[in-house]
Amino acid sequence: MANLSQTASLFRGIDDSSSVQVPETTSAEAYESYIGGKCLRACHGEAWREIKACIIASPRVVDNVHLPGVSETFITWTMSGEAEFQEREGNRPWITHRIKKGSFFLTTGGGIYDCRWEALTPEPFETMLVFVELPLIQRALEEVFGAGAKHARLRDLSAFTDADLNWLMERLHKELIRRKASPLLVQSIAQAIAIHLARNYAELASEPHTGSPSLPGFKLRQITDWMTQHMEEDFSLGQLAAKAGLSKFHFIRLFKNAIGESPSRYHTHLRIDAARRLLRETKKTVVEVALDLGYTNPSHFARLFRRQTGLSPSDYRQQR
């Protein structure tokens, strides 16, 4: 097990992280240098070939920290404390979670995202970060899905609980804090974690996964078809994420990777495209078109239409 002096170059505090240029992706070994806080224990040695782990004591309040993506399946397990935790990608709205001992985050890819938090209880806010190597995950998917494994992928989830996964993390934690971990036991726990993830948090996609993670094709069609059929309704990120079986944060990321734009922007484009058709093909007034598409304020609709097309609705109709 590496001591703190040996790991100082990899595990910097939150004050030092502000000077670090954050890459789009990084390795499991280097990830902790971006998350900030104090490394209490880090894995080291032959036992940890297929799984990596470390324990981080986090500051009680963090305004914002930029975190890179990793290629490995990444699990964050809250060991102690309770906090209000927020996450977002880019300049999108913050998504808030209440996390406590036993809360998990499961992440399977992506690029830079931001997070911030504030501890709500007096005990230390400590987490264990666990990275499962891709070959092990792939073997688990092959065991669970057989020939269909190439179409299987793990879901991204935020702030969830899982009693069985919690038990496995407790066993892994015991080995992590031992002076010398058992390679055989750590390997067994890693395999059990990989199988548990494959059985409970994997799904079959219509196409093999390549590049950045995104919504499976069949699920994307379900979501976009539903959005088209209900475009006149107010946009609800929570409702869409629930239909996809994902947290709001991960739904936004996977939808954008698949479509190239956020769900809210896609919803707006659906409405504006429908407005163009109605203005071309019917004699409805601009107010009627706005109301048909769910805009109760025609002036807001007109401003949005101009922003998207460069023309007012009336000018657009005259240009047809």
N, C-alpha and C positions, 0 to 999 in steps of 0.2 A: 504494500500500500504506500502510495506516495505521501510524504508529509507536506505541510503547507509551504515550507520554503522551496521544496522541489516543484510545486505547482504554481508558484507565484507568477511566473511568466505567462501561464495559461489562464489563470483565474484572477482577473483584475477587479477592483471595486467599482462601484457605480460612478464615483467621481472621475475615475480614469477613463471610463468607457466613452465619455463625451469626445475625447480626442481620437477615438478609433474610427477610421473610415470603414463603414459597414458594407461588405460585399453583398451581392445578390444571394449567394449561397456560400456555405462553409462546411467544414468537416465536423463530425461529432466531437473530435478531440479539441477543436478550437472554439466550439460554440459558446462555452462558458465564459470566454474572454469578452463576449459582447453582452451577456445578460446582467452583469454587474453583481454586486453582493459579495459575500465572502464564502470561499469554498471550504467547507468543513471536512469533506472527505472525497477523494477521487479514486476511481478504480485504477489498478496497475497490475500488470503481470499476465501470465499465460491463461489464467482463468477467464479473462475478459475479452477473448477473441471475437465472440459472436454477439456480445452485448456490452455496452458501455454504461457507466452510471457515476453520478456524483451527487453530493448533497450541498445545497446552496442556502445560506442564511441571507435573506433579502432585507434591504432597508425597509423601514416601516412605511415610508411614503416615497414614491417615485413618480415624478411628473411625466416622464416619457423616456422610453428606451427603444431604440431601433434594433430589431433582431433579424438576422439573415435566415434564409431557409437552409435545410439540410436534406440530403438525399435519403438518409436513413429514416425509418419509422421512429417517431419521437414521442415519448410519453412524459408528461409532467405530472407528478404526484405530490399533492399537498400533504406534508407530514405533520405540520403544526401551525396553528394560528387560523385566523379567519380574515378575509379581506374583500374589499370591493375591487374587482379587477376589470379593466377595460382593454379592448383590443380593436384594431382597425388596420386596413390596408390603405396606403396612399392617404388622400385627404377625405376619405369617406367618414361618415358619422361613427362615433365610438359605439361599440356594443358592450354592454355592461353585464357582468356575472358576479354573483355572490359565491365566493369559494371558501371552503373550510377543510379541515382535516378529512382526508379521504376523497377529495375532488380530483378529477383527472382531466387532462387535455390530451387528445390524440391528434397528431399532425403527421401528414404523409408527404409533404412537399411544399412547394411554393417559394416565393421570394421574400423580400424585406417586408416586415410588418411592424407596427408600433404597439406597445402596450404600456399601461401605467396602472398603479394600484395604490391603495391605502389600507393598511392594517386596521382592523376594527376591534381587536381584542388584545389584551396585554401580553399574551405569550409570544415567543419568537415566531416569525413568519418564515418557515423553512420548507423547502421543496426538494424532492429527489428527481433529477433528470435522468431519463433512461433512453438509450438509443439502441434499437434492434437492427443488426446488420441485414442488408437486403437479401443475401443468399439464404439466410435462415427464414426470413419472411416468405421468400419464394418457395422454399421446401414445404413450409406449412400450408401455403395456398395450394400447392400440388397435392398434398395429402388430403385436403378438404374438398377440393374441386376437381381433382383428377385432370383429365385432358382440357377441361375448361379453365385451368389456372391462368392461362395467358390472358383471359378475359376478366380475371378477378382483380379487384383492388380494394384496399382498405378505405373506409370513410374517415373524414376528419370530424372530430367532435370536440366540443368545449364544455367545461364545467359539468361533467357527468360523474356518476358514482357507479361502482361495480364491485360487489363484495368479493367475488372470486379473484378479480385482478388485484384488489387491495391485499388479499391474503398472499398472492404471489409477490407483490412488492415488499411486503413485510419480510418474506423469506430472503428476497434479494438484498434488502437492507441489512439483515443480519450478517450476510456474507461480506457485504461492502465494508462494514465496520470491524470485521475481524482483522487481526494482524496479518493472516495469510488465508486468502479465500480458497475454497476447494474447487479446482477446475471442474471436477465431475459434477458437483452440486450446482455450481453456477451455470454450467452447460444445460443441466436438466431444467433448471428454472427458466432459462432463456427459451428453451424449446417449448416449455409449458406456456409461457407468455405468448410466443408466436402462434401456437395452435389456438389459444384462447382468442387472440385477436382475429385470426382467420375464421374461426367458427362464428364469432359474435359481431364482428365489425367489418366484414368483407362482403362484397356483392359482385355479381357478374355484370360486366358492361357489354354492350353490343359489339364493341371493337376493342382490340388489344390496346393497352395503355402505351402511349408514346409521348415524349415531351413533358410539358407541364401538366399536372393533374387537372382534370376538368370533369364536368358532369358526364356520365355515360350517355350515349346517343339516345337511347330509348327514354331515359328519364328527362333529358333535355327537351325532347319532343313533347312529353307529357306536360312539362312545365310551360313551355311556350304556347302549346295549344290551349291550355287553361287560361293563360294570360290573354290570348287573343279573344277567347270567348267571354272574358270578364273584364275587358279593357275599360269599360265605363265605370267600374268600381274603383274606389280609392285604392291606391297602391299600398300593399301590406307586405313588408319584408318577412315578418314573422309567419304569415300564412303560407307564403311561398317556400320558406325554409322548412316548415313543417311538412309540406307536401313532398319535399325532396328527402325528408328524413335526416336533415342536417341542422347544425347550429346556424344562426344568422350569419355569423362571421365567415364560416367556411362555405356556406352557400354562396355568398357574394363572390368569394374568390374563385370557386369552381365554375360558377355561371360566367364570370368575366373571362376566365380562361377558355371556355367553350365558345362564347359568343363574340368576345372582344369588347364588350361594354357591360356596365353594371345593370342589374335587374331594373332599377328605377329608370335609368336612361332608356332601356329597351321598352319599358312600359310607355314612356313618353313618346318614343318613336312610333310605337303601334298606334297610339291615339292620333298623332299628327298625320301619319299615312292614311288612316281612316278618314280624317278630316279632309285631306286632299281629295279622296274619292268622292265624299259627299258633296264637296264644293263643285267638283267637275260634273257629277252625274245626277244631282238632284237640284231642285229649286228651293231647298230649305234655306232659311235665313242663317246668317252667321251665328245668331243667338241660338237658334234651334240646333245647329250643328254642335255648338259648344255643349249644350245641355244633353244631347244624345250621347256625347262621349264622356259625360261625367263632370264637366266643368261647370260649376254653379256660378262662377264669376266670368261672364263673357269677356271682360276686359283682360283678365288674366290669361284666358285662352288666346286672345288676339296677340298679346305680348309674346306668349310662348310660341305661337305659330310664326310670328315674324322672326323670332330668334332662330328658329329651326330652318326657315325657308328663305328669309331675307325679304319677304313680302307680307303685307297684311292679308287676312283672309279675303277681304273684298278685292284687293289688287290681284291676288292669286286667281280668283274666279274670273276676273276680266282678262287675265293673261292666257287663259286656256285655249 
